[in-house]
Every structure is written in C-alpha cells, then in structure tokens.
Amino acid sequence: MDKVGSLRAFVKVVESGGFAEAGRQLRLSRSAISKYIADLEGSLGVQLLNRTTRHASPTEIGQRYFERAVVILSEIEAADQAVTQAQSAPRGLLRVNAPMSFGTMRLGPVLADFMAAYPELQLQLVLSDDLLDPVQDGFDVTLRIAELESSSLIARKIMPVGRMICASPDYLARHGTPKHPQDLREHASLTYGFLLTGNQWKLTGRDGDHWIQPAWSLCVNNAEVLRDAAIKGRGLALLPDFIAADALRKGELRTVLDDYSAPPLALYAVYPPTRHLSVKVRLFIDFLVERFGREDEAGAKTRKGRA
C-alpha cells in the first residue's frame, strides 16, 4: 500500500468534503481516491469516513487520525523542502580525486575561484596517480586523463589533452633527431607505463599508423618526472601538452616527429550513476568545463594563428 498517497487522499477528502473534489484537486480519478481510502481503512481495521452519495465526513476516530495525518504530511513536505534548498544552495563535503600533475599544475590554481563561488561547500582534493575506485574510495568526482574503457560509471569530457614526443636539445645533438617513427627503436625512451597501450607508442602520419615499442630507460606513472628526465637529456618522452608547454617555451625541450601524431587523450570527470546528480557535483563539473574548455578554445585559436 502507498501509505503516503493514502494519507494525502484521506486528508484531501476530509478537507474538501467529498471524493470527487479530492480527486479533482489531486488530479486523480474518483475511483483512485476510493481505493486509497479503502486501503487505508483496511490496513487500520477501522472506518475513517462517513459516506453519503455527495459528501464524506470523518468519524470520531477519523477526525483524530486526520489531525495526526496533517502533521505527518507537513513534516514530509518540510523534509522535501529542506532537500530542495540543500540542492539549490550547495553545502557539505565534496570529495574529488585527480592526477598528481594535473592537480598541481592546472586544477590547483583555479580551485580558489570555485571555493569563492560556493563558500558553504567543503572541498577535499586527493591527488594520486593510482587508479583509485571512485565508488569504493568514496569520491564524488574523479578526474582522469585517459582513453576511457567502458564501465558502469558516467564520464563527461572536460577537454582534449594532446601529446607530443619531446627531447632536450642536448640529447638530440648527441643522438640525432628521429625522422620516422621506426627511428625511435634506436633511441632511449622515457615511458608512462600505466596507459591501456602499455609501453607502446602509436603514431599516425600520412603513411599510416605505426606501433612502436622503444627500449625504455625509465618507466614511471608521473609525467612531470618524465619531463624532468627528458630535460636532463636522458631520452625521448611522449608528454601531454600541458606538461611539456613551459619547457618548450623555455627551449629546454623540442618536439620531434611533428608530421606524426599520437592519439589524443582527454580529461574526463567520472562519477557514479545516480538518478539525480547532486547539485554540488554538477556545479563542480560545469565549472571545470567552463574554465578549461575556455582555455582550450583560446589555445586552439593561438595555435591556428601561428599555423
């Protein structure tokens, strides 16, 4: 039995004085109202209403039940309103997991703006390059830079993340500049070995796709470490654009094989599926899309202007 529905029907019958009018106000048929009342009286084992063909009035016990039912329904309404208000004005704890490098280089500098916009929200950020489980580890949002596998989680793309092969000028002077992906087999590589492709690099050019598994001297799950090793001349590294950008501007790194491209990754916001996405999660993801999507659009215009 739908107890709340039955209580609403009963209260409306008493207030309106009849089944037909109660049905009109609740947008239900007269027969539906009658069933609600019959179910309620059946579950209680008492008669709550005196009925005539045109009118219904509470019995003595029905009146006492009506007075309590009004209080119960008002409490339910207050609870609903409290949830609605909490949703519209986000507060409480928001737990976010993000990769270490992206968290320190890109996410950290913008978090203060999000916190200023929603001061009643507590933000807990956990930076880790381990693939933590968003559900088991209790995160509201997990940020990942990857080619995502299918899963039961929901993912929203925040921005693309390009990749390029980089080396220091000193390394290239000592070992030469590769002209074709096959040349990479003769070079030392610095690899991020925790992608779906493992230590393989896929490069695509006018002559098609090339899968290369170069000999590596360093394998690590943090791209900043790879960048620093590349700057020191220890080999070639396939780096995300936001990791390599500053070193490229300073001349500490140079790109090679510019006629070939690695499959782009993307930054995703991943969260468990729910019927109603909480406002705090939605606002945080919308903030990331607006902030980083705008930066990516500006960067794309700059790259186009230089082309």
PANU-906707 format. One line per 5 residues: number of its first residue (from 1); for each residue x, y, z of N, C-alpha, C. Coordinates in Angstrom, 1 decimal. Example, Ala and Ser with C-alpha at 12.3 -4.5 7.8 and 13.67 -1.06 7.14 Angstrom:
REM residues 2
1	13.2,-5.7,7.8,12.3,-4.5,7.8,13.2,-3.3,7.8; 12.8,-2.2,7.1,13.7,-1.1,7.1,12.9,0.0,7.9
//
This chain:
REM residues 307
1	0.8,-1.2,0.0,0.0,0.0,0.0,0.9,1.2,0.0; 0.5,2.2,-0.8,1.1,3.5,-0.8,0.6,4.3,0.4; 1.3,4.3,1.5,0.8,4.9,2.7,0.7,6.4,2.6; 1.8,7.0,2.0,1.8,8.5,1.9,0.7,8.9,0.9; 0.5,8.2,-0.2,-0.6,8.5,-1.1,-1.9,8.4,-0.5
6	-2.1,7.4,0.3,-3.4,7.1,1.0,-3.6,8.3,2.0; -2.6,8.7,2.8,-2.8,9.8,3.7,-3.2,11.1,3.0; -2.5,11.3,1.9,-2.8,12.6,1.1,-4.3,12.5,0.6; -4.7,11.4,0.1,-6.1,11.2,-0.3,-7.1,11.4,0.8; -6.8,10.8,2.0,-7.7,10.9,3.1,-7.8,12.4,3.6
11	-6.7,13.0,3.7,-6.7,14.4,4.2,-7.4,15.3,3.2; -7.2,15.1,1.9,-7.9,15.9,0.9,-9.4,15.7,0.9; -9.8,14.4,1.2,-11.3,14.1,1.2,-11.9,14.9,2.4; -11.2,14.8,3.6,-11.8,15.5,4.7,-11.8,17.0,4.5; -10.8,17.6,3.9,-10.7,19.0,3.7,-11.7,19.5,2.7
16	-11.9,18.7,1.6,-12.8,19.1,0.5,-14.2,18.6,0.7; -14.4,17.6,1.6,-15.8,17.1,1.9,-16.3,16.1,0.9; -15.5,15.6,0.0,-16.0,14.6,-0.9,-14.9,14.0,-1.7; -15.2,12.8,-2.3,-14.3,12.0,-3.1,-14.0,12.7,-4.4; -15.0,13.2,-5.1,-14.9,13.8,-6.4,-14.0,15.0,-6.3
21	-14.3,15.9,-5.4,-13.5,17.1,-5.2,-12.0,16.8,-4.9; -11.8,15.9,-4.0,-10.5,15.5,-3.6,-9.7,14.9,-4.8; -10.4,14.2,-5.7,-9.8,13.6,-6.9,-9.4,14.8,-7.8; -10.3,15.8,-7.9,-10.0,16.9,-8.8,-8.8,17.7,-8.4; -8.7,17.9,-7.1,-7.5,18.7,-6.6,-6.2,17.9,-6.7
26	-6.3,16.6,-6.5,-5.1,15.7,-6.6,-4.9,15.2,-8.0; -5.8,15.6,-8.9,-5.7,15.1,-10.3,-5.7,13.6,-10.4; -6.6,13.0,-9.6,-6.8,11.6,-9.6,-8.3,11.3,-9.9; -8.6,10.1,-10.3,-10.0,9.7,-10.5,-10.7,9.5,-9.2; -12.0,9.5,-9.2,-12.8,9.3,-8.0,-12.5,7.8,-7.5
31	-12.4,6.9,-8.5,-12.1,5.5,-8.1,-10.8,5.3,-7.5; -9.8,6.1,-7.9,-8.5,6.0,-7.3,-8.5,6.5,-5.9; -9.2,7.6,-5.7,-9.4,8.2,-4.3,-10.1,7.1,-3.4; -11.1,6.5,-3.9,-11.8,5.5,-3.2,-10.9,4.3,-2.8; -10.1,3.9,-3.7,-9.1,2.8,-3.4,-8.1,3.2,-2.4
36	-7.6,4.4,-2.4,-6.7,4.9,-1.4,-7.3,4.8,0.0; -8.6,5.3,0.1,-9.3,5.3,1.4,-9.6,3.9,1.8; -10.0,3.0,0.9,-10.3,1.6,1.3,-9.1,0.9,1.8; -7.9,1.1,1.1,-6.7,0.5,1.5,-6.3,1.0,2.9; -6.4,2.3,3.1,-6.1,2.9,4.4,-7.0,2.3,5.5
41	-8.3,2.3,5.3,-9.2,1.7,6.3,-8.9,0.3,6.6; -8.6,-0.5,5.5,-8.3,-1.9,5.6,-7.1,-2.2,6.4; -6.1,-1.4,6.2,-4.8,-1.6,6.9,-5.0,-1.3,8.4; -5.9,-0.3,8.7,-6.1,0.1,10.1,-7.2,-0.7,10.8; -8.0,-1.3,10.0,-9.1,-2.0,10.6,-10.2,-1.2,11.2
46	-10.4,0.1,10.8,-11.4,1.0,11.3,-12.0,1.8,10.1; -13.2,2.3,10.4,-13.8,3.2,9.4,-13.4,4.6,9.7; -12.9,5.3,8.8,-12.4,6.7,9.0,-13.4,7.7,8.5; -14.3,7.3,7.6,-15.2,8.3,6.9,-16.6,7.8,7.0; -17.5,8.8,7.2,-18.9,8.6,7.0,-19.3,9.0,5.6
51	-19.9,8.2,4.8,-20.1,8.5,3.4,-21.6,8.6,3.1; -21.8,9.6,2.2,-23.1,9.7,1.5,-22.9,9.8,0.1; -23.9,9.9,-0.8,-23.6,9.9,-2.2,-22.9,11.2,-2.6; -23.0,12.3,-1.9,-22.4,13.5,-2.3,-21.4,14.1,-1.3; -21.3,13.4,-0.1,-20.5,14.1,0.9,-19.7,13.0,1.7
56	-18.6,13.3,2.3,-17.8,12.5,3.2,-17.3,13.3,4.3; -17.5,12.7,5.5,-17.0,13.4,6.7,-16.3,12.4,7.6; -15.4,12.9,8.4,-14.6,11.9,9.3,-15.5,11.4,10.4; -15.2,10.2,10.8,-15.8,9.6,12.0,-15.0,10.2,13.2; -15.4,9.8,14.4,-14.7,10.4,15.5,-13.3,10.0,15.5
61	-13.0,8.7,15.3,-11.6,8.2,15.2,-10.9,8.8,13.9; -11.7,8.9,12.9,-11.2,9.5,11.7,-10.7,10.9,11.8; -11.4,11.7,12.7,-11.0,13.1,13.0,-9.7,13.1,13.7; -9.5,12.2,14.7,-8.2,12.2,15.4,-7.1,11.8,14.4; -7.4,10.8,13.5,-6.4,10.3,12.6,-6.1,11.5,11.6
66	-7.1,12.2,11.2,-6.9,13.3,10.3,-5.9,14.4,10.9; -6.1,14.7,12.1,-5.2,15.7,12.8,-3.8,15.2,12.8; -3.6,13.9,13.1,-2.2,13.4,13.1,-1.7,13.3,11.6; -2.5,13.0,10.7,-2.1,12.8,9.3,-1.6,14.2,8.7; -2.3,15.3,9.1,-1.9,16.6,8.7,-0.5,16.9,9.1
71	-0.2,16.6,10.4,1.1,16.8,10.9,2.2,16.0,10.2; 1.9,14.7,9.9,2.8,13.9,9.2,3.1,14.4,7.8; 2.1,14.8,7.1,2.3,15.3,5.7,3.0,16.6,5.7; 2.8,17.4,6.7,3.5,18.7,6.8,5.0,18.4,7.1; 5.3,17.4,7.9,6.7,17.1,8.1,7.4,16.5,6.9
76	6.7,15.7,6.1,7.2,15.2,4.8,7.5,16.4,3.9; 6.5,17.3,3.8,6.7,18.5,2.9,7.9,19.3,3.4; 8.1,19.5,4.7,9.2,20.2,5.2,10.5,19.5,4.9; 10.5,18.2,5.0,11.7,17.4,4.6,12.1,17.6,3.2; 11.0,17.5,2.3,11.3,17.7,0.9,11.8,19.1,0.6
81	11.3,20.1,1.2,11.8,21.5,1.0,13.2,21.6,1.5; 13.6,20.9,2.6,14.9,21.0,3.1,15.9,20.4,2.1; 15.5,19.3,1.5,16.4,18.7,0.5,16.5,19.6,-0.7; 15.4,20.2,-1.2,15.4,21.1,-2.3,16.3,22.3,-2.0; 16.2,22.9,-0.9,17.1,24.0,-0.5,18.5,23.6,-0.5
86	18.8,22.4,0.1,20.2,22.0,0.1,20.8,21.8,-1.3; 19.9,21.3,-2.2,20.4,21.1,-3.5,20.6,22.4,-4.3; 19.8,23.4,-4.0,19.9,24.7,-4.7,21.0,25.5,-4.1; 21.4,25.4,-2.8,22.5,26.1,-2.2,23.5,25.0,-1.7; 24.4,24.7,-2.6,25.3,23.5,-2.2,26.1,23.8,-1.0
91	26.1,22.8,-0.1,26.9,22.8,1.1,27.3,21.4,1.4; 28.2,21.3,2.4,28.7,19.9,2.8,30.0,19.6,2.1; 30.3,18.3,2.1,31.6,17.8,1.6,31.6,17.4,0.2; 32.5,17.8,-0.6,32.7,17.4,-2.0,34.1,16.7,-2.1; 34.2,15.4,-2.3,35.4,14.7,-2.4,35.8,14.5,-3.9
96	37.0,15.0,-4.2,37.5,14.9,-5.6,38.8,14.2,-5.7; 39.0,13.4,-6.6,40.3,12.7,-6.9,40.8,13.1,-8.3; 42.1,13.5,-8.4,42.7,13.9,-9.6,44.1,13.5,-9.7; 44.6,13.4,-11.0,46.0,13.0,-11.2,46.9,14.0,-10.5; 48.1,13.6,-10.1,49.0,14.5,-9.4,49.4,15.7,-10.2
101	49.9,15.5,-11.4,50.5,16.6,-12.2,49.4,17.6,-12.6; 48.2,17.0,-13.1,47.2,17.9,-13.4,46.6,18.7,-12.2; 46.6,18.0,-11.1,46.1,18.7,-9.9,47.0,19.8,-9.4; 48.3,19.6,-9.5,49.2,20.7,-9.0,49.4,21.8,-10.1; 49.4,21.4,-11.4,49.7,22.4,-12.4,48.5,23.2,-12.9
106	47.3,22.5,-13.0,46.2,23.1,-13.6,45.0,23.3,-12.7; 44.7,22.2,-11.9,43.5,22.3,-11.1,43.7,23.2,-9.9; 44.8,23.0,-9.2,45.1,23.8,-8.0,44.9,25.3,-8.2; 45.5,25.9,-9.3,45.4,27.4,-9.4,43.9,27.9,-9.6; 43.0,27.0,-10.0,41.6,27.5,-10.2,40.6,27.2,-9.1
111	41.1,26.3,-8.2,40.1,25.9,-7.1,39.6,27.0,-6.3; 40.5,28.0,-6.0,40.1,29.1,-5.2,38.9,29.9,-5.8; 38.8,29.9,-7.1,37.6,30.6,-7.7,36.4,29.8,-7.5; 36.5,28.5,-7.5,35.3,27.6,-7.3,34.9,27.8,-5.8; 35.8,27.8,-4.9,35.5,27.9,-3.5,34.9,29.3,-3.2
116	35.4,30.3,-3.9,34.8,31.6,-3.6,33.3,31.7,-4.1; 33.0,31.0,-5.2,31.7,31.0,-5.7,30.7,30.2,-4.8; 31.2,29.2,-4.1,30.4,28.3,-3.2,31.0,28.2,-1.8; 31.0,29.2,-1.0,31.7,29.3,0.2,31.2,28.3,1.3; 30.0,27.8,1.1,29.4,26.8,2.1,29.8,25.4,1.8
121	30.6,25.2,0.7,31.0,23.9,0.3,32.4,23.6,0.9; 32.6,22.4,1.4,33.9,21.9,1.8,34.4,21.0,0.7; 35.6,21.3,0.2,36.2,20.6,-0.9,37.4,19.8,-0.4; 37.4,18.5,-0.6,38.5,17.7,-0.2,39.1,17.1,-1.5; 40.3,17.5,-1.8,41.0,17.0,-3.0,42.1,16.0,-2.7
126	42.0,14.9,-3.3,43.0,13.8,-3.1,43.8,13.7,-4.5; 45.1,14.0,-4.5,45.9,13.8,-5.7,46.6,12.5,-5.7; 46.4,11.7,-6.8,47.1,10.4,-6.8,47.1,10.0,-8.3; 48.3,9.3,-8.7,48.4,8.8,-10.0,48.0,7.3,-10.0; 47.5,6.8,-8.9,47.0,5.4,-8.8,45.5,5.5,-9.4
131	45.1,4.4,-10.0,43.7,4.3,-10.5,42.8,3.9,-9.3; 42.4,4.9,-8.5,41.5,4.6,-7.4,40.1,4.3,-7.9; 39.4,3.6,-7.1,38.0,3.2,-7.5,37.1,4.3,-6.9; 36.4,5.1,-7.8,35.6,6.2,-7.3,34.5,5.8,-6.3; 33.9,4.6,-6.5,32.8,4.2,-5.6,33.4,3.7,-4.3
136	34.3,2.7,-4.4,34.8,2.1,-3.2,35.6,3.1,-2.3; 36.2,4.1,-2.9,37.0,5.0,-2.2,36.2,6.3,-1.8; 34.9,6.3,-2.2,34.0,7.3,-1.8,34.2,8.7,-2.4; 34.6,8.8,-3.6,34.8,10.1,-4.3,33.5,10.5,-5.0; 33.2,11.8,-4.9,32.0,12.3,-5.6,32.4,12.5,-7.1
141	33.6,12.9,-7.4,34.1,13.1,-8.7,35.5,12.6,-8.8; 35.9,11.9,-9.9,37.2,11.5,-10.2,37.6,12.1,-11.5; 38.8,12.8,-11.6,39.3,13.3,-12.9,40.3,12.4,-13.4; 40.2,12.0,-14.7,41.1,11.1,-15.3,41.5,11.6,-16.7; 42.8,11.5,-17.0,43.3,11.8,-18.3,43.6,10.4,-18.9
146	42.8,10.1,-19.9,42.9,8.7,-20.4,42.1,8.5,-21.7; 42.2,7.4,-22.3,41.2,6.8,-23.2,40.4,5.9,-22.4; 39.2,6.3,-22.0,38.4,5.5,-21.0,37.9,4.2,-21.6; 38.0,3.2,-20.8,37.3,1.9,-21.1,35.8,2.1,-20.7; 35.0,1.2,-21.3,33.6,1.3,-20.9,33.4,0.8,-19.5
151	32.5,1.3,-18.7,32.3,0.9,-17.3,30.9,1.4,-16.9; 30.5,1.0,-15.7,29.2,1.4,-15.1,29.2,2.9,-14.7; 30.4,3.5,-14.7,30.5,4.9,-14.3,30.1,5.9,-15.5; 29.7,7.1,-15.1,29.4,8.1,-16.1,30.6,9.0,-16.3; 30.9,9.3,-17.5,32.1,10.2,-17.7,31.7,11.4,-18.6
156	32.1,12.5,-18.2,31.9,13.7,-19.0,33.2,14.3,-19.4; 33.4,14.5,-20.7,34.6,15.1,-21.3,34.8,16.5,-20.9; 35.9,16.9,-20.3,36.2,18.3,-19.9,37.0,19.0,-21.0; 38.0,18.4,-21.5,38.8,19.0,-22.6,39.8,17.9,-23.2; 40.2,18.1,-24.4,41.1,17.2,-25.0,42.5,17.5,-24.4
161	43.4,16.5,-24.4,44.7,16.6,-24.0,45.6,16.0,-25.1; 46.3,16.9,-25.8,47.2,16.5,-26.9,48.5,15.9,-26.3; 49.2,15.2,-27.1,50.5,14.6,-26.7,51.6,14.8,-27.8; 52.8,14.9,-27.4,53.9,15.1,-28.4,55.2,14.5,-27.8; 56.0,14.1,-28.8,57.3,13.5,-28.4,58.3,14.6,-28.3
166	59.0,14.6,-27.1,59.9,15.7,-26.8,61.3,15.1,-26.4; 62.3,16.0,-26.6,63.7,15.6,-26.1,64.4,17.0,-25.9; 65.5,16.9,-25.2,66.3,18.1,-24.9,67.2,18.4,-26.2; 67.5,19.6,-26.4,68.4,19.9,-27.5,69.8,19.2,-27.3; 70.2,19.0,-26.1,71.5,18.3,-25.9,71.4,16.9,-26.3
171	70.2,16.2,-25.9,70.1,14.8,-26.3,70.0,14.7,-27.9; 69.3,15.6,-28.5,69.2,15.5,-30.0,70.6,15.8,-30.6; 71.4,16.6,-30.0,72.7,16.9,-30.6,73.6,15.7,-30.5; 73.4,14.9,-29.4,74.3,13.7,-29.2,73.8,12.5,-29.9; 72.5,12.4,-30.1,72.0,11.1,-30.6,71.2,11.3,-32.0
176	71.1,12.5,-32.4,70.4,12.7,-33.7,68.9,12.9,-33.5; 68.2,13.5,-34.5,66.8,13.7,-34.4,66.1,12.6,-35.3; 65.2,11.9,-34.7,64.4,10.9,-35.5,63.6,11.5,-36.6; 63.6,10.9,-37.7,62.8,11.4,-38.9,61.5,10.6,-39.1; 61.5,9.4,-38.6,60.4,8.4,-38.9,60.2,7.7,-37.6
181	58.9,7.3,-37.3,58.7,6.5,-36.1,59.6,5.3,-35.9; 60.0,4.6,-37.0,60.8,3.5,-36.8,62.2,3.8,-36.2; 62.6,5.1,-36.4,63.9,5.6,-35.9,63.9,5.5,-34.3; 62.7,5.5,-33.7,62.6,5.6,-32.3,63.2,4.3,-31.6; 63.3,3.2,-32.4,63.8,2.0,-31.9,65.3,2.1,-31.5
186	65.9,3.2,-32.1,67.4,3.4,-31.9,67.6,4.4,-30.8; 66.6,4.9,-30.1,66.7,5.9,-29.1,66.2,5.4,-27.7; 66.7,6.0,-26.7,66.3,5.7,-25.3,64.9,6.4,-25.1; 64.0,5.7,-24.5,62.7,6.3,-24.3,62.4,6.4,-22.8; 61.6,7.4,-22.5,61.1,7.6,-21.1,59.6,7.4,-21.2
191	59.1,6.4,-20.5,57.7,6.0,-20.8,56.8,6.1,-19.6; 55.5,6.4,-19.9,54.5,6.3,-18.9,53.8,5.0,-19.1; 54.1,4.0,-18.3,53.7,2.6,-18.5,52.4,2.2,-17.9; 51.5,3.2,-17.7,50.2,2.8,-17.0,49.0,3.1,-17.8; 49.2,3.3,-19.2,48.1,3.5,-20.1,47.6,2.2,-20.6
196	46.5,2.2,-21.3,45.9,1.0,-21.8,46.9,0.4,-22.9; 47.7,1.2,-23.6,48.6,0.8,-24.6,49.9,0.3,-24.0; 50.1,0.3,-22.7,51.3,-0.1,-22.0,52.5,0.8,-22.5; 53.6,0.2,-22.8,54.8,1.0,-23.2,54.8,1.2,-24.7; 53.8,0.8,-25.5,53.7,1.1,-26.9,53.3,2.5,-27.2
201	53.9,3.0,-28.2,53.5,4.4,-28.7,52.9,4.2,-30.1; 51.7,4.7,-30.3,51.1,4.7,-31.6,51.2,6.1,-32.2; 51.8,6.1,-33.4,52.0,7.4,-34.1,51.3,7.3,-35.5; 50.6,8.3,-35.9,49.9,8.3,-37.2,50.4,9.4,-38.0; 50.7,9.1,-39.3,51.1,10.1,-40.2,50.5,9.8,-41.6
206	51.0,10.5,-42.6,50.5,10.3,-44.0,50.7,8.9,-44.5; 51.7,8.2,-43.9,52.0,6.8,-44.3,51.3,5.8,-43.4; 50.3,6.2,-42.6,49.5,5.3,-41.8,49.9,5.3,-40.4; 49.5,4.2,-39.7,49.7,4.0,-38.3,51.0,3.2,-38.0; 51.7,3.6,-37.0,52.9,2.9,-36.6,52.9,2.6,-35.1
211	53.0,1.4,-34.7,53.1,1.0,-33.3,54.5,0.7,-33.0; 55.1,1.5,-32.1,56.5,1.3,-31.7,56.6,1.0,-30.2; 57.4,0.1,-29.9,57.7,-0.3,-28.5,59.2,0.0,-28.3; 59.6,1.2,-28.1,61.0,1.5,-28.0,61.6,1.0,-26.6; 62.9,0.8,-26.7,63.6,0.4,-25.4,63.5,1.5,-24.4
216	63.1,1.3,-23.2,63.0,2.4,-22.3,64.0,2.3,-21.2; 64.4,3.4,-20.7,65.4,3.5,-19.6,64.7,4.0,-18.3; 63.5,4.5,-18.5,62.7,5.0,-17.3,61.2,4.8,-17.6; 60.5,4.1,-16.6,59.1,3.9,-16.7,58.5,4.4,-15.4; 57.6,5.4,-15.5,57.1,6.0,-14.2,55.6,6.4,-14.4
221	54.9,6.5,-13.4,53.5,6.9,-13.5,53.2,8.3,-13.2; 54.2,9.2,-13.5,54.0,10.6,-13.3,54.8,11.3,-14.5; 54.0,12.1,-15.3,54.6,12.7,-16.5,55.6,13.9,-16.1; 55.4,14.5,-15.0,56.4,15.5,-14.6,57.8,14.9,-14.4; 57.9,13.7,-13.9,59.1,13.1,-13.7,59.7,12.8,-15.1
226	58.9,12.3,-16.0,59.4,12.1,-17.4,59.9,13.3,-18.0; 59.1,14.4,-17.9,59.6,15.7,-18.4,60.9,16.1,-17.9; 61.1,16.0,-16.6,62.4,16.4,-16.0,63.5,15.6,-16.5; 63.3,14.3,-16.6,64.3,13.4,-17.2,64.7,13.7,-18.6; 63.6,14.1,-19.4,63.9,14.5,-20.8,64.7,15.8,-20.8
231	64.4,16.7,-20.0,65.1,18.0,-19.9,66.6,17.7,-19.6; 66.9,16.7,-18.8,68.2,16.4,-18.4,68.9,15.5,-19.5; 68.2,15.3,-20.6,68.9,14.6,-21.7,68.9,13.1,-21.6; 68.0,12.5,-20.9,68.0,11.1,-20.6,67.2,10.3,-21.7; 66.5,11.0,-22.6,65.8,10.2,-23.7,64.7,11.0,-24.2
236	63.9,10.3,-25.1,62.6,10.9,-25.7,61.4,10.5,-24.8; 60.5,11.5,-24.7,59.3,11.3,-23.8,58.1,11.7,-24.6; 57.1,10.9,-24.5,55.7,11.3,-25.1,55.0,11.9,-24.0; 54.8,13.2,-24.1,54.3,14.0,-23.0,53.0,14.7,-23.3; 52.1,14.8,-22.3,50.9,15.7,-22.5,51.3,17.1,-22.7
241	50.5,17.8,-23.5,50.8,19.2,-23.9,51.0,20.1,-22.7; 50.1,20.0,-21.7,50.2,20.9,-20.5,51.4,20.6,-19.7; 51.9,19.4,-19.8,53.2,19.1,-19.0,54.4,19.7,-19.7; 54.4,19.6,-21.1,55.6,20.0,-21.8,55.6,21.5,-22.2; 54.5,22.2,-22.1,54.4,23.5,-22.6,55.4,24.5,-22.1
246	55.6,24.5,-20.8,56.6,25.5,-20.2,58.0,25.2,-20.7; 58.4,23.9,-20.7,59.8,23.6,-21.1,60.0,23.9,-22.6; 58.9,23.7,-23.4,59.0,24.0,-24.8,59.2,25.5,-25.0; 58.5,26.3,-24.2,58.6,27.8,-24.4,60.0,28.2,-24.0; 60.6,27.6,-23.0,61.9,28.0,-22.5,63.0,27.4,-23.3
251	62.7,26.5,-24.3,63.8,25.9,-25.1,64.4,24.8,-24.4; 63.9,24.3,-23.3,64.5,23.2,-22.6,64.2,21.9,-23.3; 63.1,21.8,-24.0,62.7,20.7,-24.8,62.3,21.1,-26.2; 62.4,20.2,-27.1,62.0,20.4,-28.5,61.1,19.2,-28.9; 60.2,19.5,-29.8,59.3,18.4,-30.3,60.0,17.7,-31.5
256	59.8,16.5,-31.7,60.3,15.7,-32.9,59.1,15.0,-33.5; 59.3,14.5,-34.7,58.3,13.8,-35.5,57.0,14.6,-35.5; 57.1,15.9,-35.9,55.9,16.7,-35.9,54.9,16.4,-36.9; 55.4,15.6,-38.0,54.4,15.2,-39.0,53.6,14.0,-38.6; 53.9,13.5,-37.4,53.1,12.3,-36.8,52.4,12.7,-35.5
261	51.3,12.1,-35.2,50.6,12.5,-34.0,50.2,11.2,-33.2; 50.3,11.4,-31.9,49.8,10.3,-31.0,48.3,10.5,-30.8; 47.6,9.4,-30.5,46.2,9.6,-30.2,46.0,10.5,-29.1; 45.1,11.5,-29.2,44.9,12.5,-28.1,44.2,11.8,-27.0; 44.5,12.2,-25.8,43.8,11.8,-24.6,42.8,12.8,-24.3
266	42.1,12.7,-23.2,41.1,13.7,-22.8,41.0,13.7,-21.3; 40.7,14.8,-20.7,40.4,14.9,-19.3,38.9,14.7,-19.1; 38.6,13.7,-18.3,37.2,13.3,-18.0,36.9,13.5,-16.6; 35.6,13.9,-16.3,35.1,13.8,-14.9,34.2,12.6,-14.9; 34.6,11.7,-13.9,33.9,10.4,-13.8,33.2,10.4,-12.5
271	32.0,9.9,-12.5,31.2,9.8,-11.3,30.2,8.7,-11.4; 29.8,8.2,-10.2,28.8,7.0,-10.2,27.5,7.4,-10.8; 26.8,6.5,-11.4,25.5,6.8,-12.0,24.4,7.0,-10.9; 23.7,8.0,-10.9,22.6,8.3,-10.0,21.4,8.8,-10.7; 20.2,8.6,-10.1,19.0,9.2,-10.8,19.1,10.7,-10.8
276	19.5,11.3,-9.7,19.6,12.7,-9.5,21.0,13.1,-9.2; 21.7,13.6,-10.2,23.1,14.1,-9.9,23.0,15.3,-8.9; 23.8,15.2,-7.8,23.7,16.2,-6.8,24.2,17.5,-7.4; 23.7,18.6,-6.9,24.0,19.9,-7.4,25.5,20.2,-7.2; 26.1,19.8,-6.1,27.5,20.2,-5.9,28.4,19.5,-6.9
281	28.0,18.3,-7.3,28.8,17.6,-8.3,28.6,18.2,-9.7; 27.4,18.5,-10.0,27.1,19.2,-11.3,27.8,20.5,-11.4; 27.7,21.3,-10.3,28.3,22.7,-10.4,29.8,22.6,-10.5; 30.4,21.6,-9.9,31.9,21.4,-10.0,32.3,21.0,-11.4; 31.6,20.1,-12.0,31.9,19.7,-13.3,31.6,20.8,-14.3
286	30.5,21.5,-14.2,30.2,22.6,-15.0,31.3,23.7,-14.9; 31.8,23.9,-13.7,32.9,24.9,-13.6,34.2,24.4,-14.3; 34.5,23.1,-14.3,35.7,22.6,-15.0,35.5,22.8,-16.5; 34.3,22.5,-17.0,34.1,22.6,-18.4,34.2,24.0,-18.9; 33.6,24.9,-18.1,33.7,26.3,-18.4,35.1,26.9,-18.4
291	35.8,26.5,-17.3,37.2,27.1,-17.2,38.2,26.5,-18.1; 38.2,25.1,-18.2,39.3,24.5,-19.0,38.8,24.5,-20.5; 37.5,24.4,-20.7,37.0,24.5,-22.1,37.4,25.8,-22.7; 37.2,26.9,-21.9,37.5,28.2,-22.4,39.0,28.4,-22.7; 39.8,27.8,-21.8,41.3,27.9,-22.0,41.7,27.1,-23.2
296	41.1,25.9,-23.4,41.4,25.1,-24.6,41.0,25.8,-25.9; 39.9,26.5,-25.9,39.4,27.2,-27.1,40.4,28.4,-27.4; 40.8,29.1,-26.3,41.8,30.2,-26.6,43.1,29.6,-27.1; 43.5,28.5,-26.6,44.8,27.9,-27.0,44.7,27.4,-28.5; 43.5,26.9,-28.9,43.3,26.5,-30.2,43.4,27.6,-31.2
301	42.8,28.8,-30.8,42.9,30.0,-31.6,44.3,30.5,-31.8; 45.1,30.4,-30.7,46.5,30.8,-30.8,47.3,29.9,-31.7; 47.1,28.5,-31.6,47.8,27.6,-32.4,47.4,27.8,-33.9; 46.1,28.1,-34.1,45.7,28.4,-35.5,46.3,29.6,-36.1; 46.5,30.7,-35.2,47.1,31.9,-35.7,48.6,31.7,-36.0
306	49.2,30.8,-35.3,50.6,30.5,-35.6,50.8,29.7,-36.8; 49.8,28.9,-37.2,49.9,28.0,-38.3,50.2,28.7,-39.6
//
